Amino acid sequence: MTAYALLIGLVVAERLAELVVARRNLAWARARGGVEYGRRHYPWIVLAHVALLAAAPAEVWLLGRPFVPALGWPMLAVVVLAQGLRWWCIRTLGHQWNTRVVVVPGLPLVHRGPYRWLRHPNYVAVVAEGIALPLVHTAWVTALVFTITNAALLSVRVRVENAALAD
């Protein structure tokens, strides 16, 4: 459980780093006339991600979920790969990346990096991590609940983002 708590702590630290980058990029975008879309769903996304990071270790601790190497190690690899994809997205979008949906008028869509192949590669990372992070330590209830919740939230988010980018 100690190693799992450390992993969760590292993911929390990564999320905080994302928020620092997002806040800086939000200021950059607003200074250039950036428009935010979908403000109503954003707090729900934040809540879901905070719940994931709290529920996974809680499930492990409260329900005595074991570490099963045949599941845990591959899921840890998925978590690490998801982080790599996430930061590739952040680096590729540069100032245009944000945790919010913010569009700066006149800037073209990005078609390099992972965006060459996928329209929303960051959400692939979110989905993969949301399944894999709890399953590192067999917290399957958290993985299931987050996956269902995240699917509903992403259906809204992708619609909002696509409409914003089409504007």
Residue, then its C-alpha position, 0 to 999 in steps of 0.5 A: m500500500t505504501a508504494y501505491a500511496l507514493l504512486i498516487g502522490l506522484v500523480v497528484a503532483e503531476r496534476l498540480a503541475e498541469l494546473v500551473v501550466a494551465r493557469r499560465n496558458l489561460a492568462w496567455a490566451r486571455a491576453r490574446g482574446g481567448v474565449e472559454y467554452g463549456r464552463r459549466h461542465y469543468p467543475w464536474i471534470v475536476l470533481a471526477h479526477v479528484a474523486l479518482l485520486a481519493a477513491a483508488p487508495a481508499e478502496v485499496w485500504l478499506l477493502g484490502r485490495p491486493f497488489v496482483p503482479a500480473l495485473g499491477w505491473p502492466m497497469l503501471a506501464v499504462v499509467v506511465l505511458a498515459q503520462g507520457l502521452r499527456w505531456w506530449c500533448i501539452r508540449t505539442l499544443g504549447h500555450q494553446w493547451n489547457t485543462r479548460v476549453v479556451v480558443v484564441p481567435g485566429l490561431p490554426l488547429v494543431h496537426r502535429g505530434p499526436y494530433r497528426w493521428l487523433r483529434h483528442p489524444n489527451y483524452v486517450a491518456v485520460v481514459a487509459e489512466g482512469i482505468a489503469l491507475p486504480l487497477v495497479h492495486t486492483a481497485w476495480v470498483t473505482a476503475l469502473v465508476f470513474t470510467i462510466t463517469n468519465a465517459a459521460l463527462l467526455s461526451v459533453r467535453v468533446r462536443v463542447e471542444n469540437a463546437a469551440l474549434a469549429d467556431 
